[in-house]
Amino acid sequence: MTKKMNVESFNLDHTKVAAPYIRLAGVTEGAQGDKIYKYDIRFKQPNKEHMKMPALHSLEHMMAEFSRNHHSQIVDISPMGCQTGFYLAVINDDNVENVLELVEKTLKDVLEADEVPACNEVQCGWAASHSLEGAKELAKDMLDQKDGWTAVFAEEA
Ligand code: ZN
């Protein structure tokens, strides 16, 4: 862990974090001054737990679709390959409170949903790999621990 890596999260000591948490992982400024804020939304404790693929996949579809009802400048929400969280990228919104609220509202929408949007072979690349119930469990578990979202490292918790 001595060499500085290009990717911000490769410089994060994953043994020191206390999931779930939401943390700003980077800011990229464009030539016109617009800024993209990238957040690390960590659902599961790295190297201890992970989200099962069908549940993670359904949660991805729902977060991608529902979050845009609560924020007008979302670039992307995408799952981490380690299956412990998601990255969220938003434009020109440096207010972490807005992001916390966005995640809370979106996960509450997940609990209310009675189907996974776009889980068919026309709109998705692996339509057989979904779990609405699994996604709801992940959302509920995350919401139940909302008080700890701003504490990223174990020593702050
Ligand atoms: Zn899909």
Residues whose N, C-alpha, C, O or C-beta is under 5 A from the ligand:
A	BS01	ZN	C124 G125 W126
